[in-house]
Amino acid sequence: MQGGVIFVRQGVDGTLCSHEVILSKPDDKDMEKILVNVKKFCSIFGYDCDKIISDEFVKITPKSKRPYGNLYIPGP
């Protein structure tokens, strides 16, 4: 993963993820961003927003700014 953040609804099996990412629980600020997008999605596709937002969400972020840097230029 090269920068940014990914939010996934429901559980994520950490054993299936790269060692270069961190799985964490979204904080309140993250949940505000998620809610805005879930509301937009539900209004377009007719889903129940309360049902979706009540599920668990997982935040996926890179461990470093250059997670694959060692593949190109080995570090110390």
MIKOLLUM-436560 format. One record per atom (N, C-alpha, C, CB): x, y, z; residue number from 0. Coordinates in nm, 3 decimals, padded with zeros to 5 digits, m for minus. Glycine has a CB too. Layout:
N
+---------+---------+---------+-----+
:    east :   north :      up : pos :
+---------+---------+---------+-----+
:       X :       Y :       Z : NUM :
...
+---------+---------+---------+-----+
END
This chain:
76
+---------+---------+---------+-----+
:    east :   north :      up : pos :
+---------+---------+---------+-----+
:  00.085 : m00.118 :  00.000 :   0 :
:  00.000 :  00.000 :  00.000 :   0 :
:  00.089 :  00.123 :  00.000 :   0 :
: m00.096 :  00.000 :  00.122 :   0 :
:  00.063 :  00.213 : m00.091 :   1 :
:  00.146 :  00.332 : m00.108 :   1 :
:  00.065 :  00.455 : m00.068 :   1 :
:  00.198 :  00.344 : m00.254 :   1 :
:  00.068 :  00.493 :  00.059 :   2 :
: m00.002 :  00.612 :  00.105 :   2 :
: m00.152 :  00.594 :  00.116 :   2 :
:  00.027 :  00.726 :  00.015 :   2 :
: m00.218 :  00.694 :  00.169 :   3 :
: m00.362 :  00.693 :  00.179 :   3 :
: m00.415 :  00.606 :  00.291 :   3 :
: m00.420 :  00.649 :  00.051 :   3 :
: m00.544 :  00.578 :  00.283 :   4 :
: m00.612 :  00.496 :  00.382 :   4 :
: m00.726 :  00.421 :  00.313 :   4 :
: m00.667 :  00.582 :  00.501 :   4 :
: m00.753 :  00.301 :  00.360 :   5 :
: m00.864 :  00.220 :  00.310 :   5 :
: m00.951 :  00.186 :  00.429 :   5 :
: m00.813 :  00.091 :  00.235 :   5 :
: m01.082 :  00.203 :  00.414 :   6 :
: m01.177 :  00.161 :  00.516 :   6 :
: m01.253 :  00.041 :  00.461 :   6 :
: m01.274 :  00.277 :  00.557 :   6 :
: m01.259 : m00.065 :  00.541 :   7 :
: m01.327 : m00.187 :  00.499 :   7 :
: m01.438 : m00.217 :  00.599 :   7 :
: m01.228 : m00.307 :  00.490 :   7 :
: m01.554 : m00.248 :  00.546 :   8 :
: m01.667 : m00.285 :  00.632 :   8 :
: m01.654 : m00.431 :  00.670 :   8 :
: m01.803 : m00.258 :  00.560 :   8 :
: m01.672 : m00.459 :  00.795 :   9 :
: m01.662 : m00.591 :  00.856 :   9 :
: m01.517 : m00.632 :  00.874 :   9 :
: m01.737 : m00.695 :  00.772 :   9 :
: m01.495 : m00.746 :  00.934 :  10 :
: m01.361 : m00.788 :  00.972 :  10 :
: m01.265 : m00.810 :  00.857 :  10 :
: m01.371 : m00.911 :  01.051 :  10 :
: m01.138 : m00.796 :  00.887 :  11 :
: m01.031 : m00.820 :  00.791 :  11 :
: m00.935 : m00.921 :  00.854 :  11 :
: m00.957 : m00.687 :  00.752 :  11 :
: m00.906 : m01.027 :  00.782 :  12 :
: m00.811 : m01.127 :  00.829 :  12 :
: m00.670 : m01.074 :  00.809 :  12 :
: m00.830 : m01.264 :  00.755 :  12 :
: m00.606 : m01.036 :  00.918 :  13 :
: m00.472 : m00.978 :  00.911 :  13 :
: m00.369 : m01.067 :  00.847 :  13 :
: m00.427 : m00.942 :  01.047 :  13 :
: m00.390 : m01.199 :  00.850 :  14 :
: m00.293 : m01.291 :  00.789 :  14 :
: m00.296 : m01.281 :  00.637 :  14 :
: m00.321 : m01.434 :  00.833 :  14 :
: m00.400 : m01.222 :  00.583 :  15 :
: m00.411 : m01.207 :  00.438 :  15 :
: m00.358 : m01.073 :  00.389 :  15 :
: m00.556 : m01.224 :  00.394 :  15 :
: m00.315 : m00.988 :  00.481 :  16 :
: m00.266 : m00.855 :  00.446 :  16 :
: m00.114 : m00.853 :  00.438 :  16 :
: m00.315 : m00.751 :  00.548 :  16 :
: m00.065 : m00.758 :  00.364 :  17 :
:  00.079 : m00.735 :  00.351 :  17 :
:  00.138 : m00.696 :  00.486 :  17 :
:  00.108 : m00.627 :  00.246 :  17 :
:  00.266 : m00.724 :  00.506 :  18 :
:  00.334 : m00.684 :  00.629 :  18 :
:  00.359 : m00.534 :  00.632 :  18 :
:  00.467 : m00.760 :  00.642 :  18 :
:  00.334 : m00.466 :  00.521 :  19 :
:  00.359 : m00.322 :  00.512 :  19 :
:  00.238 : m00.238 :  00.550 :  19 :
:  00.403 : m00.288 :  00.373 :  19 :
:  00.131 : m00.301 :  00.601 :  20 :
:  00.012 : m00.226 :  00.640 :  20 :
: m00.020 : m00.247 :  00.787 :  20 :
: m00.108 : m00.266 :  00.553 :  20 :
: m00.097 : m00.153 :  00.841 :  21 :
: m00.144 : m00.160 :  00.979 :  21 :
: m00.297 : m00.164 :  00.977 :  21 :
: m00.092 : m00.038 :  01.064 :  21 :
: m00.354 : m00.258 :  01.050 :  22 :
: m00.499 : m00.265 :  01.067 :  22 :
: m00.533 : m00.200 :  01.200 :  22 :
: m00.551 : m00.413 :  01.060 :  22 :
: m00.631 : m00.110 :  01.199 :  23 :
: m00.672 : m00.045 :  01.323 :  23 :
: m00.821 : m00.014 :  01.319 :  23 :
: m00.590 :  00.085 :  01.346 :  23 :
: m00.872 :  00.028 :  01.433 :  24 :
: m01.012 :  00.067 :  01.442 :  24 :
: m01.023 :  00.215 :  01.406 :  24 :
: m01.070 :  00.039 :  01.586 :  24 :
: m01.118 :  00.252 :  01.319 :  25 :
: m01.134 :  00.393 :  01.285 :  25 :
: m01.172 :  00.475 :  01.409 :  25 :
: m01.242 :  00.410 :  01.175 :  25 :
: m01.116 :  00.596 :  01.421 :  26 :
: m01.153 :  00.684 :  01.531 :  26 :
: m01.280 :  00.761 :  01.494 :  26 :
: m01.036 :  00.782 :  01.566 :  26 :
: m01.325 :  00.849 :  01.583 :  27 :
: m01.449 :  00.923 :  01.560 :  27 :
: m01.443 :  01.009 :  01.434 :  27 :
: m01.480 :  01.011 :  01.680 :  27 :
: m01.329 :  01.071 :  01.409 :  28 :
: m01.313 :  01.154 :  01.289 :  28 :
: m01.323 :  01.068 :  01.163 :  28 :
: m01.176 :  01.229 :  01.293 :  28 :
: m01.262 :  00.950 :  01.167 :  29 :
: m01.272 :  00.857 :  01.054 :  29 :
: m01.417 :  00.815 :  01.031 :  29 :
: m01.183 :  00.733 :  01.077 :  29 :
: m01.488 :  00.787 :  01.140 :  30 :
: m01.626 :  00.742 :  01.129 :  30 :
: m01.715 :  00.851 :  01.070 :  30 :
: m01.680 :  00.699 :  01.265 :  30 :
: m01.683 :  00.977 :  01.096 :  31 :
: m01.758 :  01.087 :  01.034 :  31 :
: m01.742 :  01.083 :  00.882 :  31 :
: m01.711 :  01.224 :  01.090 :  31 :
: m01.619 :  01.060 :  00.835 :  32 :
: m01.593 :  01.050 :  00.691 :  32 :
: m01.666 :  00.929 :  00.632 :  32 :
: m01.442 :  01.039 :  00.663 :  32 :
: m01.661 :  00.818 :  00.703 :  33 :
: m01.728 :  00.697 :  00.656 :  33 :
: m01.878 :  00.721 :  00.647 :  33 :
: m01.698 :  00.577 :  00.751 :  33 :
: m01.936 :  00.785 :  00.749 :  34 :
: m02.081 :  00.809 :  00.751 :  34 :
: m02.125 :  00.893 :  00.632 :  34 :
: m02.120 :  00.879 :  00.882 :  34 :
: m02.049 :  00.996 :  00.599 :  35 :
: m02.084 :  01.081 :  00.484 :  35 :
: m02.092 :  00.997 :  00.357 :  35 :
: m01.979 :  01.195 :  00.466 :  35 :
: m01.994 :  00.911 :  00.337 :  36 :
: m01.991 :  00.829 :  00.216 :  36 :
: m02.095 :  00.717 :  00.218 :  36 :
: m01.854 :  00.769 :  00.197 :  36 :
: m02.120 :  00.659 :  00.335 :  37 :
: m02.223 :  00.555 :  00.345 :  37 :
: m02.361 :  00.615 :  00.317 :  37 :
: m02.220 :  00.489 :  00.486 :  37 :
: m02.388 :  00.735 :  00.370 :  38 :
: m02.516 :  00.801 :  00.343 :  38 :
: m02.535 :  00.826 :  00.194 :  38 :
: m02.525 :  00.934 :  00.420 :  38 :
: m02.429 :  00.873 :  00.129 :  39 :
: m02.435 :  00.899 : m00.015 :  39 :
: m02.461 :  00.768 : m00.091 :  39 :
: m02.303 :  00.965 : m00.064 :  39 :
: m02.389 :  00.663 : m00.055 :  40 :
: m02.405 :  00.533 : m00.118 :  40 :
: m02.549 :  00.482 : m00.101 :  40 :
: m02.305 :  00.431 : m00.059 :  40 :
: m02.600 :  00.490 :  00.023 :  41 :
: m02.734 :  00.438 :  00.052 :  41 :
: m02.842 :  00.516 : m00.021 :  41 :
: m02.759 :  00.442 :  00.201 :  41 :
: m02.825 :  00.647 : m00.034 :  42 :
: m02.925 :  00.727 : m00.105 :  42 :
: m02.929 :  00.693 : m00.254 :  42 :
: m02.897 :  00.876 : m00.086 :  42 :
: m02.815 :  00.656 : m00.309 :  43 :
: m02.809 :  00.620 : m00.451 :  43 :
: m02.862 :  00.480 : m00.476 :  43 :
: m02.666 :  00.631 : m00.503 :  43 :
: m02.822 :  00.384 : m00.390 :  44 :
: m02.854 :  00.244 : m00.416 :  44 :
: m02.967 :  00.187 : m00.330 :  44 :
: m02.732 :  00.163 : m00.395 :  44 :
: m03.026 :  00.270 : m00.242 :  45 :
: m03.142 :  00.228 : m00.166 :  45 :
: m03.115 :  00.130 : m00.052 :  45 :
: m03.238 :  00.167 : m00.257 :  45 :
: m02.998 :  00.138 :  00.008 :  46 :
: m02.965 :  00.052 :  00.122 :  46 :
: m02.998 :  00.123 :  00.253 :  46 :
: m02.817 :  00.011 :  00.119 :  46 :
: m03.007 :  00.044 :  00.361 :  47 :
: m03.034 :  00.095 :  00.495 :  47 :
: m02.904 :  00.146 :  00.558 :  47 :
: m03.099 : m00.014 :  00.584 :  47 :
: m02.891 :  00.276 :  00.571 :  48 :
: m02.769 :  00.338 :  00.622 :  48 :
: m02.739 :  00.294 :  00.765 :  48 :
: m02.780 :  00.490 :  00.616 :  48 :
: m02.841 :  00.288 :  00.850 :  49 :
: m02.820 :  00.250 :  00.990 :  49 :
: m02.765 :  00.109 :  01.002 :  49 :
: m02.951 :  00.260 :  01.068 :  49 :
: m02.812 :  00.019 :  00.917 :  50 :
: m02.764 : m00.119 :  00.921 :  50 :
: m02.616 : m00.126 :  00.881 :  50 :
: m02.849 : m00.209 :  00.826 :  50 :
: m02.580 : m00.054 :  00.777 :  51 :
: m02.441 : m00.057 :  00.730 :  51 :
: m02.347 :  00.009 :  00.831 :  51 :
: m02.429 :  00.014 :  00.593 :  51 :
: m02.385 :  00.126 :  00.881 :  52 :
: m02.295 :  00.200 :  00.969 :  52 :
: m02.280 :  00.132 :  01.105 :  52 :
: m02.346 :  00.343 :  00.988 :  52 :
: m02.373 :  00.044 :  01.140 :  53 :
: m02.363 : m00.026 :  01.269 :  53 :
: m02.264 : m00.143 :  01.263 :  53 :
: m02.500 : m00.077 :  01.312 :  53 :
: m02.222 : m00.181 :  01.144 :  54 :
: m02.122 : m00.287 :  01.128 :  54 :
: m01.984 : m00.239 :  01.173 :  54 :
: m02.117 : m00.336 :  00.982 :  54 :
: m01.896 : m00.335 :  01.194 :  55 :
: m01.757 : m00.303 :  01.227 :  55 :
: m01.686 : m00.252 :  01.102 :  55 :
: m01.684 : m00.429 :  01.285 :  55 :
: m01.600 : m00.153 :  01.120 :  56 :
: m01.516 : m00.104 :  01.012 :  56 :
: m01.370 : m00.118 :  01.053 :  56 :
: m01.549 :  00.044 :  00.977 :  56 :
: m01.285 : m00.142 :  00.956 :  57 :
: m01.141 : m00.157 :  00.980 :  57 :
: m01.070 : m00.052 :  00.896 :  57 :
: m01.091 : m00.301 :  00.945 :  57 :
: m00.970 :  00.011 :  00.955 :  58 :
: m00.889 :  00.111 :  00.886 :  58 :
: m00.756 :  00.046 :  00.848 :  58 :
: m00.866 :  00.239 :  00.977 :  58 :
: m00.718 :  00.057 :  00.722 :  59 :
: m00.592 :  00.002 :  00.673 :  59 :
: m00.504 :  00.118 :  00.627 :  59 :
: m00.615 : m00.101 :  00.556 :  59 :
: m00.385 :  00.127 :  00.686 :  60 :
: m00.290 :  00.233 :  00.652 :  60 :
: m00.152 :  00.174 :  00.631 :  60 :
: m00.287 :  00.342 :  00.763 :  60 :
: m00.066 :  00.242 :  00.555 :  61 :
:  00.070 :  00.192 :  00.537 :  61 :
:  00.152 :  00.211 :  00.665 :  61 :
:  00.139 :  00.264 :  00.419 :  61 :
:  00.249 :  00.122 :  00.688 :  62 :
:  00.336 :  00.133 :  00.805 :  62 :
:  00.435 :  00.249 :  00.792 :  62 :
:  00.412 :  00.004 :  00.827 :  62 :
:  00.471 :  00.282 :  00.670 :  63 :
:  00.568 :  00.390 :  00.649 :  63 :
:  00.530 :  00.469 :  00.524 :  63 :
:  00.712 :  00.334 :  00.636 :  63 :
:  00.601 :  00.578 :  00.501 :  64 :
:  00.573 :  00.660 :  00.382 :  64 :
:  00.623 :  00.592 :  00.255 :  64 :
:  00.638 :  00.797 :  00.396 :  64 :
:  00.722 :  00.504 :  00.269 :  65 :
:  00.777 :  00.431 :  00.154 :  65 :
:  00.782 :  00.282 :  00.188 :  65 :
:  00.919 :  00.485 :  00.115 :  65 :
:  00.667 :  00.216 :  00.194 :  66 :
:  00.665 :  00.077 :  00.239 :  66 :
:  00.744 : m00.020 :  00.151 :  66 :
:  00.524 :  00.030 :  00.247 :  66 :
:  00.765 :  00.014 :  00.027 :  67 :
:  00.837 : m00.076 : m00.063 :  67 :
:  00.972 : m00.018 : m00.104 :  67 :
:  00.754 : m00.105 : m00.187 :  67 :
:  01.019 :  00.084 : m00.034 :  68 :
:  01.145 :  00.150 : m00.067 :  68 :
:  01.263 :  00.056 : m00.072 :  68 :
:  01.173 :  00.258 :  00.031 :  68 :
:  01.268 : m00.042 :  00.018 :  69 :
:  01.379 : m00.137 :  00.020 :  69 :
:  01.386 : m00.225 : m00.104 :  69 :
:  01.370 : m00.224 :  00.142 :  69 :
:  01.277 : m00.234 : m00.177 :  70 :
:  01.278 : m00.313 : m00.300 :  70 :
:  01.361 : m00.244 : m00.408 :  70 :
:  01.135 : m00.337 : m00.350 :  70 :
:  01.372 : m00.112 : m00.399 :  71 :
:  01.441 : m00.036 : m00.503 :  71 :
:  01.578 :  00.012 : m00.456 :  71 :
:  01.357 :  00.082 : m00.545 :  71 :
:  01.585 :  00.065 : m00.337 :  72 :
:  01.711 :  00.114 : m00.281 :  72 :
:  01.720 :  00.061 : m00.138 :  72 :
:  01.720 :  00.273 : m00.284 :  72 :
:  01.804 : m00.039 : m00.116 :  73 :
:  01.814 : m00.096 :  00.019 :  73 :
:  01.851 :  00.009 :  00.123 :  73 :
:  01.916 : m00.210 :  00.021 :  73 :
:  01.786 :  00.000 :  00.237 :  74 :
:  01.813 :  00.093 :  00.347 :  74 :
:  01.927 :  00.042 :  00.434 :  74 :
:  01.689 :  00.114 :  00.432 :  74 :
:  01.957 :  00.119 :  00.537 :  75 :
:  02.068 :  00.081 :  00.627 :  75 :
:  02.040 : m00.047 :  00.704 :  75 :
:  02.097 :  00.193 :  00.724 :  75 :
+---------+---------+---------+-----+
END
